[in-house]
């Protein structure tokens, strides 16, 4: 039988997400980083100015606004302005290469790109950026004569009336790697975001007294949804600009967050930092970590240092956070928790039949948080969603208390520092090298990063074997952070019965040589 989280009474309203804070404590700080802070009144005024000035520039309801921005408070202002005015936010991974920037701009048909000036060279090299209908807008331009994104925070030349938007209209597109290796634009509406924020707020048991610190990229759905779920219940949000102890420890000490959300790759060095002590974490009531399996070593070290357990959860771009160990209930170490409010779940076999409790199967979820589809890709949408249910592609087992235990990925996606890397894309970049005959790529468990990318390469006959670093640099120039960390040369590539690279055999080889 399917199992459910609690029932959600109502969604949040992304268009008016600041309403609660404005009504109850308008002069308190709503948003803060080590660099700057905004009260609820200041935040509302600035978001209103920004949304109006962008409309005056020519943006209309439904237009896509792409942004290539690092973690800053300004990134959340951008989201809020887009939701208020009815623009579709298109956040780009800040580590994107020029090729990936072009792909996202092309697929989304963005009208404008807002970007940090430090990425100026990559944007200049883009084939699409210069021809965007409403052009480019720089955050902190190096040339004082250039138009600045911050100028749009000023009082607009005229006032515009903003009407209530259709809640079913698209609101955000998150690009993610799909089963084919080509990124798909996961599209959420104002309505699906509203249910998502409400579900997360209830799952974390958030109130206006909480202080949320989502210490990962707000360009990804995790930190994005955690931050805005907190905003929806009038809680304060702390934005982290970098994920090292030099940035994190002062914020922990000064802002005293109650909810901390971090990737294992950032949390482990923080816990091991010689300056970190128990008092730094004294304000924390929930520490959520995930995106992949949290190493047992990290679980033990965190509890020893802080006295708290790490609360694991699970989510995907298509649904947002769908499971969590209940903060005020039982936290089972190693489990990704139970179904979040508003979610229905089932564990099914390859034929779509539900498996017995304790048996492994595919996790299927159903929720009002589910995306409205993949942008401009009805075929992939129809392939992924069936009668309101979506197959996560991940293998799980369920215990007799409805807690879920992650068993592995049906898709062979590599999760490195919270980012999805598809083996095929890495293999294709390797095959561009003149000496490479064939390539196979797998993920290797790594305590710090979750998984590292390992490539196996067969060199063409009559070609000299290239140096490992040469191949790594060759890939980095093409796919950036997705390039392999390790390369091993083989005389022959293992193939499956259909003639494709046998990644299962490569996994077995890696385990045997561990």
RODO-2510 file (C-alpha; in nm, 4 decimals, decimal comma):
residues 514
     n   res          X          Y          Z
     1     x     0,0000     0,0000     0,0000
     2     x     0,1175     0,3591    -0,0651
     3     x     0,2114     0,5582     0,2435
     4     x     0,1549     0,9288     0,3081
     5     x     0,2889     1,2297     0,4879
     6     x     0,0453     1,4503     0,6796
     7     x    -0,2131     1,6560     0,4907
     8     x    -0,1227     2,0140     0,3953
     9     x    -0,3972     2,2689     0,4538
    10     x    -0,2850     2,5423     0,2108
    11     x     0,0085     2,6499    -0,0065
    12     x     0,2262     2,9545     0,0453
    13     x     0,1892     3,2392    -0,2040
    14     x     0,5231     3,3058    -0,3794
    15     x     0,3971     3,6361    -0,5209
    16     x     0,3457     3,7734    -0,1700
    17     x     0,5957     3,5646     0,0256
    18     x     0,6990     3,8558     0,2501
    19     x     0,3482     3,9206     0,3822
    20     x     0,3866     3,7409     0,7167
    21     x     0,7088     3,9182     0,8119
    22     x     0,5726     4,2568     0,7034
    23     x     0,2633     4,2119     0,9185
    24     x     0,4314     4,0827     1,2346
    25     x     0,7860     4,2279     1,2591
    26     x     0,8526     4,4621     0,9629
    27     x     1,1606     4,6253     1,1141
    28     x     1,3380     4,3027     1,2099
    29     x     1,6098     4,1577     0,9881
    30     x     1,4646     3,9205     0,7279
    31     x     1,7742     3,8387     0,5236
    32     x     2,1410     3,8634     0,6159
    33     x     2,4897     3,7623     0,5033
    34     x     2,8365     3,8536     0,6245
    35     x     2,8183     4,1442     0,3798
    36     x     2,4757     4,3020     0,4271
    37     x     2,1299     4,2701     0,5781
    38     x     1,7707     4,3610     0,4907
    39     x     1,4738     4,4192     0,7182
    40     x     1,1342     4,2969     0,6011
    41     x     1,0392     4,6545     0,5055
    42     x     1,3669     4,7105     0,3193
    43     x     1,3377     4,3769     0,1450
    44     x     0,9797     4,4434     0,0338
    45     x     1,0610     4,7922    -0,0947
    46     x     1,3680     4,6735    -0,2843
    47     x     1,1866     4,3764    -0,4385
    48     x     0,9066     4,6086    -0,5497
    49     x     1,1551     4,8530    -0,7064
    50     x     1,3456     4,5713    -0,8770
    51     x     1,0359     4,4049    -1,0215
    52     x     0,8999     4,7382    -1,1449
    53     x     1,2284     4,8500    -1,3019
    54     x     1,2623     4,5176    -1,4808
    55     x     0,9093     4,5611    -1,6166
    56     x     0,9962     4,9133    -1,7309
    57     x     1,2983     4,7697    -1,9111
    58     x     1,0548     4,5621    -2,1168
    59     x     1,0123     4,2307    -1,9367
    60     x     0,6586     4,0938    -1,9473
    61     x     0,4731     3,8245    -1,7579
    62     x     0,6046     3,4862    -1,8671
    63     x     0,9396     3,6164    -1,9963
    64     x     1,2397     3,4136    -1,8837
    65     x     1,5099     3,5890    -1,6822
    66     x     1,8332     3,3897    -1,6595
    67     x     2,0860     3,4637    -1,3898
    68     x     2,4418     3,3520    -1,3327
    69     x     2,5058     3,4602    -0,9768
    70     x     2,7058     3,3283    -0,6802
    71     x     2,5428     3,2935    -0,3383
    72     x     2,4411     3,6425    -0,2332
    73     x     2,1351     3,7997    -0,0708
    74     x     2,0770     3,9560    -0,4149
    75     x     1,9987     3,6137    -0,5556
    76     x     1,6984     3,5763    -0,3254
    77     x     1,5854     3,9289    -0,4138
    78     x     1,5920     3,8255    -0,7787
    79     x     1,3692     3,5240    -0,7148
    80     x     1,1235     3,7324    -0,5123
    81     x     1,1094     4,0033    -0,7804
    82     x     1,0455     3,7454    -1,0528
    83     x     0,7657     3,5827    -0,8540
    84     x     0,6064     3,9191    -0,7793
    85     x     0,6110     4,0374    -1,1414
    86     x     0,5373     3,7045    -1,3093
    87     x     0,8738     3,6526    -1,4780
    88     x     1,0130     3,3000    -1,5041
    89     x     1,3378     3,2745    -1,3063
    90     x     1,6105     3,0676    -1,4761
    91     x     1,8971     3,0201    -1,2261
    92     x     2,2145     2,8849    -1,3837
    93     x     2,4688     2,6776    -1,1953
    94     x     2,7444     2,9263    -1,1185
    95     x     3,0031     2,6705    -1,2291
    96     x     2,8532     2,6398    -1,5772
    97     x     3,0942     2,6533    -1,8684
    98     x     3,0185     2,8759    -2,1675
    99     x     2,8795     2,5746    -2,3528
   100     x     2,6362     2,5022    -2,0694
   101     x     2,5362     2,8687    -2,0415
   102     x     2,4538     2,8663    -2,4134
   103     x     2,2483     2,5505    -2,3823
   104     x     2,0366     2,6923    -2,0982
   105     x     1,9843     3,0274    -2,2727
   106     x     1,8847     2,8518    -2,5932
   107     x     1,6416     2,6036    -2,4371
   108     x     1,4756     2,8604    -2,2087
   109     x     1,4711     3,1314    -2,4774
   110     x     1,5664     3,3791    -2,2076
   111     x     1,4972     3,7486    -2,2642
   112     x     1,7756     3,8685    -2,0337
   113     x     2,0829     3,7454    -1,8482
   114     x     2,1838     3,8941    -1,5127
   115     x     2,5369     3,7908    -1,4180
   116     x     2,8249     3,8618    -1,1821
   117     x     3,0939     4,0627    -1,3581
   118     x     3,3608     3,8052    -1,2641
   119     x     3,1986     3,5723    -1,5189
   120     x     3,2294     3,8407    -1,7875
   121     x     3,4762     3,6494    -2,0059
   122     x     3,2552     3,3408    -2,0215
   123     x     2,9476     3,5474    -2,1004
   124     x     3,1415     3,7354    -2,3702
   125     x     3,2334     3,3997    -2,5252
   126     x     2,8688     3,2913    -2,5341
   127     x     2,7008     3,2447    -2,8713
   128     x     2,3618     3,3524    -2,7351
   129     x     2,4194     3,6123    -2,4621
   130     x     2,4880     3,9073    -2,6925
   131     x     2,1658     3,8507    -2,8873
   132     x     1,9222     3,8233    -2,5954
   133     x     1,6189     4,0472    -2,6636
   134     x     1,6654     4,2602    -2,3503
   135     x     2,0392     4,2178    -2,3225
   136     x     2,2756     4,1722    -2,0317
   137     x     2,2763     4,3194    -1,6838
   138     x     2,5929     4,3052    -1,4724
   139     x     2,6121     4,2673    -1,0979
   140     x     2,9007     4,4834    -0,9695
   141     x     3,0458     4,5825    -1,3080
   142     x     3,4137     4,6733    -1,3152
   143     x     3,3423     4,9659    -1,5481
   144     x     3,1565     5,2414    -1,3573
   145     x     2,9980     5,3544    -1,6844
   146     x     2,8215     5,0217    -1,7354
   147     x     2,4641     4,9718    -1,6211
   148     x     2,4569     4,7907    -1,2870
   149     x     2,2057     4,5399    -1,1541
   150     x     2,2040     4,7295    -0,8237
   151     x     2,0763     5,0405    -1,0050
   152     x     1,7456     4,8564    -1,0394
   153     x     1,7010     4,8726    -0,6627
   154     x     1,6390     5,2479    -0,6884
   155     x     1,2997     5,4166    -0,6992
   156     x     1,1485     5,3498    -1,0453
   157     x     1,0682     5,6312    -1,2871
   158     x     0,7004     5,5434    -1,2671
   159     x     0,4694     5,3198    -1,0674
   160     x     0,3066     5,0171    -1,2271
   161     x     0,0040     4,8272    -1,1057
   162     x     0,0801     4,4602    -1,0409
   163     x    -0,2214     4,2326    -1,0664
   164     x    -0,2643     3,8941    -0,8994
   165     x    -0,0989     3,6285    -1,1165
   166     x    -0,2336     3,2969    -1,2380
   167     x    -0,0955     3,0460    -0,9871
   168     x    -0,0635     2,7823    -1,2596
   169     x     0,1782     2,9963    -1,4617
   170     x     0,5475     2,8960    -1,4799
   171     x     0,7681     3,0565    -1,2151
   172     x     1,1107     2,8922    -1,2278
   173     x     1,3175     2,6578    -1,4452
   174     x     1,5928     2,4481    -1,2853
   175     x     1,8243     2,2758    -1,5291
   176     x     1,9241     1,9286    -1,4239
   177     x     2,0819     1,6210    -1,5791
   178     x     1,8289     1,3722    -1,7100
   179     x     1,8525     1,0027    -1,7885
   180     x     1,9738     1,0806    -2,1416
   181     x     2,2538     1,3017    -2,0094
   182     x     2,1048     1,6145    -2,1689
   183     x     1,9901     1,8724    -1,9118
   184     x     1,6142     1,9193    -1,8915
   185     x     1,4420     2,2308    -1,7639
   186     x     1,2439     2,1274    -1,4566
   187     x     0,9606     2,3807    -1,4493
   188     x     0,7625     2,4762    -1,1419
   189     x     0,4624     2,7042    -1,1273
   190     x     0,3737     2,9519    -0,8542
   191     x     0,1290     2,6900    -0,7293
   192     x     0,3735     2,3971    -0,7138
   193     x     0,6289     2,6229    -0,5414
   194     x     0,3627     2,7336    -0,2942
   195     x     0,2887     2,3741    -0,1963
   196     x     0,6621     2,2978    -0,1873
   197     x     0,7371     2,5838     0,0530
   198     x     0,4429     2,4830     0,2734
   199     x     0,5548     2,1189     0,2808
   200     x     0,9136     2,2073     0,3723
   201     x     0,8066     2,4550     0,6402
   202     x     0,5899     2,1894     0,8030
   203     x     0,8513     1,9133     0,7639
   204     x     1,1166     2,1282     0,9364
   205     x     0,8548     2,2520     1,1884
   206     x     0,9497     2,6094     1,1010
   207     x     0,8077     2,9111     1,2823
   208     x     0,8752     3,2833     1,2662
   209     x     1,1230     3,2387     1,5548
   210     x     1,3521     3,0181     1,3457
   211     x     1,6700     3,1282     1,1723
   212     x     1,7385     2,9257     0,8576
   213     x     2,0936     2,8876     0,7254
   214     x     2,0909     2,7022     0,3922
   215     x     2,4663     2,6638     0,3440
   216     x     2,4705     2,5531    -0,0201
   217     x     2,3966     2,7036    -0,3603
   218     x     2,0673     2,8937    -0,3811
   219     x     2,0790     2,8350    -0,7572
   220     x     1,9860     2,4740    -0,6792
   221     x     1,6403     2,3708    -0,5640
   222     x     1,7527     2,2560    -0,2178
   223     x     1,8874     2,5765    -0,0643
   224     x     1,6444     2,7793    -0,2773
   225     x     1,3399     2,6010    -0,1344
   226     x     1,4732     2,5902     0,2232
   227     x     1,5371     2,9658     0,2218
   228     x     1,2017     3,0593     0,0722
   229     x     1,0089     2,8129     0,2893
   230     x     1,1564     2,9967     0,5885
   231     x     1,0635     3,3329     0,4357
   232     x     0,7065     3,2109     0,3865
   233     x     0,6617     3,1690     0,7646
   234     x     0,8354     3,5007     0,8470
   235     x     1,1601     3,3369     0,9617
   236     x     1,5008     3,4960     0,9146
   237     x     1,7377     3,3609     0,6472
   238     x     2,1193     3,3647     0,6638
   239     x     2,2904     3,3512     0,3236
   240     x     2,6313     3,1847     0,3054
   241     x     2,8626     3,3218     0,0355
   242     x     3,1251     3,0456     0,0635
   243     x     3,1183     2,7012     0,2213
   244     x     3,4350     2,7020     0,4302
   245     x     3,4868     2,7454     0,8039
   246     x     3,6220     3,0973     0,7542
   247     x     3,2766     3,2039     0,6356
   248     x     3,0589     2,9574     0,8273
   249     x     3,1934     2,9726     1,1828
   250     x     3,1500     3,3526     1,2244
   251     x     2,7933     3,3243     1,0916
   252     x     2,7149     3,0372     1,3290
   253     x     2,8496     3,2413     1,6203
   254     x     2,6905     3,5732     1,5292
   255     x     2,3527     3,4745     1,3807
   256     x     2,2838     3,1619     1,5886
   257     x     2,0794     2,9736     1,3267
   258     x     1,8273     2,7164     1,4469
   259     x     1,8167     2,5189     1,1210
   260     x     2,1343     2,4350     0,9285
   261     x     2,1232     2,2693     0,5856
   262     x     2,4542     2,1603     0,4327
   263     x     2,6046     1,9154     0,1874
   264     x     2,8253     1,6449     0,3419
   265     x     3,1253     1,7790     0,1459
   266     x     3,0990     2,1136     0,3293
   267     x     2,9834     1,9833     0,6670
   268     x     3,2711     1,7386     0,7146
   269     x     3,5527     1,9988     0,6919
   270     x     3,3509     2,2301     0,9176
   271     x     3,3176     1,9617     1,1850
   272     x     3,6874     1,8797     1,1581
   273     x     3,8027     2,2413     1,1688
   274     x     4,0201     2,2895     1,4764
   275     x     3,8350     2,6120     1,5688
   276     x     3,4897     2,4510     1,5722
   277     x     3,3463     2,3589     1,9104
   278     x     3,0173     2,2483     2,0622
   279     x     2,9069     2,6009     2,1540
   280     x     2,9178     2,7021     1,7840
   281     x     2,6294     2,4622     1,7196
   282     x     2,4381     2,5272     2,0411
   283     x     2,1560     2,7167     1,8662
   284     x     2,0932     2,4409     1,6093
   285     x     1,7798     2,2310     1,6573
   286     x     1,7975     2,0648     1,3121
   287     x     2,1000     1,9932     1,0938
   288     x     1,9840     1,8587     0,7610
   289     x     2,2409     1,7064     0,5288
   290     x     2,1989     1,5106     0,2108
   291     x     2,1868     1,5154    -0,1700
   292     x     2,3548     1,1775    -0,1359
   293     x     2,4294     0,9281     0,1401
   294     x     2,5776     1,0916     0,4492
   295     x     2,8943     0,8979     0,5472
   296     x     2,8739     0,7162     0,8815
   297     x     3,2050     0,8793     0,9811
   298     x     3,0437     1,2221     0,9443
   299     x     2,7360     1,1125     1,1404
   300     x     2,9562     1,0008     1,4313
   301     x     3,1890     1,3023     1,4271
   302     x     2,9012     1,5507     1,4093
   303     x     2,7168     1,3925     1,7025
   304     x     3,0376     1,3749     1,9074
   305     x     3,1106     1,7441     1,8477
   306     x     2,7591     1,8890     1,8722
   307     x     2,5453     1,6412     2,0629
   308     x     2,2984     1,6397     1,7720
   309     x     2,2190     1,3796     1,5084
   310     x     2,2353     1,4724     1,1402
   311     x     1,8869     1,4699     0,9928
   312     x     1,8959     1,3130     0,6476
   313     x     1,6321     1,3837     0,3870
   314     x     1,5719     1,3214     0,0196
   315     x     1,4469     1,5253    -0,2723
   316     x     1,4719     1,5902    -0,6420
   317     x     1,4317     1,8968    -0,8620
   318     x     1,0986     1,7678    -0,9872
   319     x     0,9400     1,7623    -0,6398
   320     x     1,1591     1,9476    -0,3935
   321     x     1,2285     1,7881    -0,0544
   322     x     1,0052     1,4821    -0,0256
   323     x     1,1344     1,3028     0,2873
   324     x     1,2917     1,3998     0,6192
   325     x     1,3434     1,2434     0,9583
   326     x     1,0890     1,4340     1,1720
   327     x     1,2899     1,6833     1,3820
   328     x     1,0788     1,6369     1,6943
   329     x     1,0286     1,2644     1,6319
   330     x     1,2557     0,9681     1,5789
   331     x     1,5722     1,0280     1,3762
   332     x     1,7081     0,7029     1,2366
   333     x     2,0750     0,7276     1,1461
   334     x     2,1240     0,6196     0,7851
   335     x     1,7578     0,6626     0,6894
   336     x     1,6379     0,9429     0,4614
   337     x     1,3275     0,9701     0,6795
   338     x     0,9551     0,9460     0,6174
   339     x     0,7201     1,1023     0,3633
   340     x     0,6957     1,4791     0,4049
   341     x     0,3616     1,6587     0,4422
   342     x     0,1636     1,6541     0,1182
   343     x     0,3485     1,3539    -0,0290
   344     x     0,2209     1,0086    -0,1194
   345     x     0,4814     0,7381    -0,1849
   346     x     0,5109     0,3828    -0,3088
   347     x     0,7964     0,1348    -0,3594
   348     x     0,7446    -0,0561    -0,6853
   349     x     0,9232    -0,3216    -0,8885
   350     x     1,0138    -0,2885    -1,2564
   351     x     0,6610    -0,3967    -1,3534
   352     x     0,5031    -0,1213    -1,1464
   353     x     0,3792    -0,3515    -0,8700
   354     x     0,4315    -0,2561    -0,5103
   355     x     0,6891    -0,4569    -0,3195
   356     x     0,6564    -0,5822     0,0365
   357     x     0,7908    -0,3867     0,3324
   358     x     1,1635    -0,4495     0,3604
   359     x     1,2082    -0,5285    -0,0092
   360     x     1,3965    -0,2999    -0,2482
   361     x     1,2198    -0,1224    -0,5334
   362     x     1,1873     0,2087    -0,7179
   363     x     1,0600     0,5050    -0,5181
   364     x     0,7546     0,6678    -0,6764
   365     x     0,6100     0,9916    -0,5382
   366     x     0,2908     1,1882    -0,5876
   367     x     0,2429     1,5436    -0,4637
   368     x     0,1047     1,8854    -0,5457
   369     x     0,4689     1,9947    -0,5294
   370     x     0,5366     1,8028    -0,8529
   371     x     0,6725     2,0090    -1,1415
   372     x     0,4364     2,1133    -1,4191
   373     x     0,6773     1,9539    -1,6667
   374     x     1,0102     1,9814    -1,8427
   375     x     1,0350     2,3129    -2,0260
   376     x     0,9335     2,2802    -2,3907
   377     x     0,9765     1,9027    -2,3696
   378     x     0,6371     1,7273    -2,3547
   379     x     0,7856     1,3932    -2,4619
   380     x     1,0211     1,3732    -2,1626
   381     x     0,7437     1,4993    -1,9342
   382     x     0,5101     1,2219    -2,0517
   383     x     0,7902     0,9689    -2,0055
   384     x     0,8559     1,0801    -1,6459
   385     x     0,5079     1,1469    -1,5047
   386     x     0,2290     0,8894    -1,4972
   387     x    -0,1126     0,9814    -1,3530
   388     x     0,0487     1,2359    -1,1236
   389     x     0,3209     0,9936    -1,0066
   390     x     0,6918     1,0290    -1,0849
   391     x     0,9542     0,7557    -1,0684
   392     x     1,2511     0,8944    -0,8750
   393     x     1,4901     0,6529    -1,0456
   394     x     1,6291     0,5646    -0,7021
   395     x     1,6141     0,2321    -0,5242
   396     x     1,4717     0,2310    -0,1724
   397     x     1,3421    -0,0025     0,0925
   398     x     1,0777     0,0868     0,3476
   399     x     1,0755    -0,0365     0,7056
   400     x     0,7736    -0,1122     0,9214
   401     x     0,7632     0,2487     1,0490
   402     x     0,7548     0,3945     0,6948
   403     x     1,1131     0,5185     0,7114
   404     x     1,3008     0,4925     0,3823
   405     x     1,6520     0,3594     0,3268
   406     x     1,8424     0,4585     0,0137
   407     x     1,9826     0,1566    -0,1733
   408     x     2,1356     0,3088    -0,4859
   409     x     2,0538     0,4755    -0,8149
   410     x     1,8688     0,3104    -1,0948
   411     x     2,0108     0,5836    -1,3140
   412     x     2,3878     0,5891    -1,3025
   413     x     2,4152     0,9529    -1,2129
   414     x     2,7248     1,0527    -1,0163
   415     x     2,6574     1,2940    -0,7292
   416     x     2,9674     1,5040    -0,6602
   417     x     2,9348     1,7847    -0,4017
   418     x     2,5584     1,7819    -0,4504
   419     x     2,5773     1,8248    -0,8289
   420     x     2,4544     1,5574    -1,0686
   421     x     2,7079     1,4395    -1,3260
   422     x     2,5971     1,2048    -1,6011
   423     x     2,8651     0,9533    -1,7085
   424     x     2,7751     0,9800    -2,0756
   425     x     2,8584     1,3514    -2,0841
   426     x     3,2035     1,2882    -1,9361
   427     x     3,2610     0,9983    -2,1756
   428     x     3,1670     1,2162    -2,4720
   429     x     3,4162     1,4835    -2,3670
   430     x     3,6926     1,2231    -2,3411
   431     x     3,6077     1,0871    -2,6844
   432     x     3,6791     1,4296    -2,8334
   433     x     4,0475     1,3683    -2,7590
   434     x     4,2312     1,2348    -3,0617
   435     x     4,3964     0,9515    -2,8678
   436     x     4,0839     0,8080    -2,7005
   437     x     3,9220     0,5036    -2,8588
   438     x     3,6532     0,4497    -2,5963
   439     x     3,5755     0,5618    -2,2421
   440     x     3,3695     0,4456    -1,9482
   441     x     3,2859     0,6603    -1,6455
   442     x     3,1594     0,5687    -1,2990
   443     x     3,1278     0,7274    -0,9565
   444     x     3,3630     0,6211    -0,6783
   445     x     3,2544     0,6726    -0,3171
   446     x     3,4409     0,9573    -0,1502
   447     x     3,4007     1,0627     0,2118
   448     x     3,4353     1,4330     0,1351
   449     x     3,2604     1,4744    -0,1995
   450     x     3,0025     1,1937    -0,1975
   451     x     3,1335     1,0473    -0,5219
   452     x     3,4346     1,1223    -0,7395
   453     x     3,4370     1,0790    -1,1157
   454     x     3,6603     0,7973    -1,2367
   455     x     3,7156     0,7385    -1,6070
   456     x     3,8431     0,4235    -1,7755
   457     x     4,0024     0,4872    -2,1136
   458     x     4,1199     0,2703    -2,4032
   459     x     4,3766     0,4413    -2,6267
   460     x     4,3556     0,4163    -3,0057
   461     x     4,5925     0,1793    -3,1794
   462     x     4,9138     0,3472    -3,2956
   463     x     4,8581     0,6425    -3,0604
   464     x     5,0803     0,7273    -2,7672
   465     x     4,9097     0,7101    -2,4314
   466     x     4,8391     1,0685    -2,3151
   467     x     4,9269     1,1742    -1,9638
   468     x     4,6460     1,1517    -1,7092
   469     x     4,6606     1,5227    -1,6252
   470     x     4,6493     1,6111    -1,9940
   471     x     4,3190     1,4230    -2,0317
   472     x     4,1769     1,5737    -1,7135
   473     x     4,2647     1,9268    -1,8296
   474     x     4,1224     1,8461    -2,1748
   475     x     3,7880     1,7570    -2,0154
   476     x     3,7884     2,0520    -1,7764
   477     x     3,8155     2,2878    -2,0721
   478     x     3,4935     2,1347    -2,2091
   479     x     3,2774     2,0368    -1,9122
   480     x     3,4337     2,2199    -1,6173
   481     x     3,3727     2,0656    -1,2732
   482     x     3,2282     1,7479    -1,4270
   483     x     3,5731     1,6391    -1,5484
   484     x     3,7127     1,3165    -1,3979
   485     x     3,9357     1,3299    -1,0920
   486     x     4,0832     0,9898    -1,1749
   487     x     4,1689     0,8144    -1,5020
   488     x     4,2734     0,4538    -1,5485
   489     x     4,3856     0,3066    -1,8798
   490     x     4,2546    -0,0311    -2,0014
   491     x     4,3600    -0,2537    -2,2877
   492     x     3,9965    -0,3419    -2,3546
   493     x     3,6657    -0,1857    -2,2444
   494     x     3,4073    -0,4248    -2,0936
   495     x     3,0855    -0,4222    -2,2972
   496     x     2,7347    -0,5410    -2,2165
   497     x     2,5302    -0,7674    -2,4489
   498     x     2,4059    -0,4651    -2,6455
   499     x     2,7616    -0,3497    -2,7142
   500     x     2,7536    -0,0535    -2,4738
   501     x     3,0093     0,0220    -2,2054
   502     x     2,9390    -0,2056    -1,9097
   503     x     2,9489     0,0319    -1,6138
   504     x     2,8424    -0,2475    -1,3795
   505     x     3,1598    -0,4350    -1,4736
   506     x     3,3632    -0,1174    -1,4208
   507     x     3,2064    -0,0786    -1,0759
   508     x     3,3007    -0,4375    -0,9956
   509     x     3,6565    -0,3724    -1,1147
   510     x     3,6783    -0,0617    -0,8963
   511     x     3,5563    -0,2564    -0,5925
   512     x     3,8023    -0,5404    -0,6549
   513     x     4,0937    -0,2984    -0,6784
   514     x     3,9884    -0,0855    -0,3810
***
